[in-house]
Amino acid sequence: MAIEIHVPVLGESVTEATVGKWFKAVGDAVAVDEPICELETDKVALEVNATVSGALAEIIAKEGDTVDVGALIAIIDETAHGTAAPAIPAPKTENAAVPAAKAATPSVGGVRASAARVAADKAVDLGKIVGTGPDGIVTKADVLAFLDHGPATDPAPVVTAAAEAHPREEIVPMTRLRRTIAKRLKDAQNAAAMLTTYNEVDMSAVIALRSRYKEMFEKKHGSKLGFMSFFVKACVQGLMDIPEVNAEIRDDAIVYKNYYHIGVAASTPAGLVVPVVRDCQDRSFSEIEKEIIRLGGRARASKLSMDEMQGGTFTISNGGIFGSLLSSPILNAPQSGILGMHAIKERAMVENHQVVIRPMMYLSLSYDHRVVDGKGAVTFLVRVKECLEDPERLVLDL
């Protein structure tokens, strides 16, 4: 019996997707719930699973095709057995105690977490797989294709000419996610009256508090005490005091929100994504830390759902993890504010007429001047600074 495979519901306001990669070829055996292809939407990449076991009889939508929700993309013959994937022997390693997948040399572009898990389960040498993801990263689809068909090509001959090894230009089509990121950022610049204000914060108190309680915190809660939970809590305090920073323009009205869904920008091989930690006003430090870790892991594995990326009221972007000293982040529309975190650097500061060395961080707040006045923006950033320099305020709700 022929079973049709259609494009699933992709999420709120998402009506189409691009076929990114087929994991199976016509005639290949498929198992129920096994991924057969990957779809790229404006926000996430998601896998389409087989609804029955059998063989892939026909591929309707080719790689690169744009497909609407509900469109027919493939047909599975559940009465056929298909071609089984060839067995891949485990490569020999010098240390038999080390799993083959872990002992392999990763590709230049790195390895996605989902790809590493499959490789470890199947004892696949990642060093033999050519990554097709952004910047040469090895994806789960690459590992599955290797299992099905073996190496894509024979090892390339050694190139001695510099001109051949390093072409002057390389044209790579933008992914749907990258195109959407570019469009949304430019639209935000065009639509909002965007302005940025800056301040600096002495991180001594937060660093001392983390050093004092980090072992106890991790032992009790099972997660490390990072910086981000302090910033999330400090922003919630600031947003409560300056509600317009947590608002948005909707038609000809300003919508003030009495809940605090904080988006935490995360860089992934596919591009920038902003998963949302919801109702931060009701979460403890440990709950915020665990949720950030969970969402970050799903982001790196390209497993974020639409719900996990929608509904944010304010965003935090941490360029400091890459070494940024100061920046002016672009608004995450339709939000009216985004906080920029930066690298912590020891600097000479004057206190009580004496020069002292303090771990300092520059903070920035980009805001929509249509909603937020300069006084409100500056006051918000000062409020965040006060909470971080005296973190006991966060515990006492002061």
WOTA-V411636 format. One record per pair of residues at least 24 apart in sequence whose C-alpha atoms are under 6 Angstrom apart, sorted by the first residue. I is the first residue (numbers start at 0). J is the second residue. Records with the same first field share a line. If there is no record, write none. Layout:
I = J, J
This chain:
0 = 76, 77
1 = 75, 76
2 = 74, 75
3 = 74
4 = 71, 72, 73, 74
5 = 69, 70, 71, 72
6 = 68, 69, 70
8 = 68
10 = 305
14 = 67, 68
15 = 66, 67, 68
16 = 40, 65, 66
17 = 63, 64, 65
18 = 62, 63, 64
19 = 62
20 = 62
22 = 140
25 = 55, 56, 57
26 = 54, 55, 56, 81
27 = 54, 55, 81, 82
28 = 53, 54, 80, 81, 82, 83
29 = 53, 54
41 = 175, 176, 179
42 = 176
52 = 77
53 = 77, 79, 80
54 = 79, 80, 81
84 = 147
89 = 122
100 = 124, 125
108 = 134, 135, 136
109 = 136
110 = 136, 137
111 = 138
112 = 300
113 = 139, 300
114 = 138, 139
133 = 268
187 = 332
191 = 367
192 = 367, 368, 369
193 = 366, 367, 368
194 = 365, 366
195 = 364, 365
196 = 363, 364
197 = 362, 363
198 = 361, 362
199 = 360, 361, 362
200 = 359, 360, 384
201 = 358, 359, 388
202 = 358, 359
204 = 388
228 = 284, 287, 288
233 = 383, 386
234 = 383
237 = 379, 382, 383
243 = 371
244 = 335, 336
245 = 312
247 = 333, 334, 335
260 = 311, 312
261 = 311, 313, 314
262 = 311, 314
263 = 314, 315
264 = 316
267 = 299
273 = 308
274 = 307, 308
275 = 307, 308, 311
335 = 366, 367
336 = 365, 366
337 = 364, 365
338 = 363, 364
339 = 363
